[in-house]
Amino acid sequence: MRPLDSVTSKQRVAYGLAFFVLFVALWSWATFGGHVSKTFLANPLTMVQEGYDLLAKQGFLYDIGMTIWRVVGGFALAAIIAVPLGVLMGAYKPVEAFLEPFVSFARYLPASAFIPLLILWAGIGELQKLLVIFIGSVFQIILMIAVTVGATRRDLVEAAYTLGASDRGMIRRVLLPSSAPEIAEILRLVLGWAWTYVIVAELIGSSSGIGHMITDSQALLNTGQIIFGIIVIGLIGLLSDFMFKAFNAWLFPWRLA
C-alpha cells in the first residue's frame, strides 16, 4: 500500500465490506460480552428483531415513505431556487457582489435554529419540515454553484466571444455545459446533507417519519429501534447517492473520460 496508489473495484468492495464486518464484530463483542449494558446499546440480534417488529407490526414503511418525501420535496425546492441564482452569481460579478455577502452569512446559520420560527410561521405540518430542509440546503447550493460557474475556463469564454456569442448565448452554450457535471455533483453532495436536516425537522412536532420513530423509541429506552432507524437512514442515503452517481455518469459520460 503506497500513497495515492489506486485499487481495483473488487478490492474497493472487499475493503468496504471488511470494515462493516469489523464494526459488527466489535459491536457484538461489546454487547453480547456484557461490556455495555443493553439499556444503553442493544446487540445486533435485538436490533434486527426490533427492526422486523417496526416493519411488520408498527407501519414503519409509512414513516420511511414520509421521510423520503420530505427530503425529496425540500431538496427539490432548494435546487429550483438555488441553481439559477448560483449560475447568475457565477456569471455576473455585480450579482455576485450583491448576493454573496448574504449567502455566505446565511450558509453558516444552522437550519435547526429556525425550527421555532418556522413552527410559528408555518405550524407543525409538512411545510415546516420542507422549509427546514430548504434552508439547510439552498445557501450551500447557491454558493457552490456560483464558485463552479465562475471558475469556467477563460479560453472557452474568450473563444465564444470571438465567434460572436451574445451574453445569453455565453451562459447557455458555454457556462452551463462546462459547469453542468460539477453542478450535478454539487446537488448529489448536498442531497446527503439534506438527510441530516430532515431528521432534525422530524424530532420536533412530528407525528410520522423516521425521526419521529427515533424520538418515541428514545422515550421508551428502546435502543434497538433507534439503531435500526439510524441504519435505515444510512442505507436509503447510500442508495440515493449511488443512484445519483449513476445518473450523473449517464448524463455526462465525458466527465469520466
BELVENDA-V842131 format. One record per helix or strand. SS is the DSSP state (alpha for helix, beta for strand). FROM is the first residue (numbers start at 1). TO is the last residue. If there is no record, write none. Layout:
[[SS/FROM/TO] [SS/FROM/TO]]
This chain:
[[alpha/9/32] [alpha/44/57] [alpha/60/91] [alpha/93/106] [alpha/111/122] [alpha/126/150] [alpha/154/162] [alpha/167/202] [alpha/210/219] [alpha/223/251] [alpha/253/256]]
